[in-house]
Amino acid sequence: PPAHSHSDWIGPPDKHSNLRPIIFYVPPEESALERRLREARQEAQASNQRFWAQHNRAFRQEKEEFIYSRLKAKGLEMRDESGQKATLNAEEMADFYKDFLSKNFKKHLQYNRDWYKRNFRITFLMGQVALVRALRWLRRRKKNVEQ
């Protein structure tokens, strides 16, 4: 982002995780509490990027293996006569999706727990930052009224 920017910047979707990365704005006089909030948000983003990149990689690989094995069992090749990639019908793919989700249930459960923990921490820090800013604003306002 340009040096004069005063906000977070959101990039295009990552090709592995499909999540849009964020470049967080760092104010010049960032307080320790604001820094903790920003770092918590950055850590949450990095964790989400890692999880979904790994998950999507495993999904694509297992999907290809599933399709290959089903086509091979039918005596078919990965490409048809015209060179098009062979596909399976929706019912066959539903078997794969169901199995994949079942196999990864514990990973998703752990990811959701971690996600909630991170977001509760971020929300708590956001509340603290908002309170400190409100008190700072009230002190400035009181000071201006007294002058």
ABEGO torsion letter per residue (X at the ends): XBAABABBBBBBBBAAAGBBBBBBBBBAABBAAAAAAAAAAAAAAAAAAAAAAAAAAAAAAAAAAAAAAAAAAAGBBABBAAGBBBBBBAAAAAAAAAAAAAAAAAAAAAAAAAAAAAAAAAAAAAAAAAAAAAAAAAAAAAAAAAX
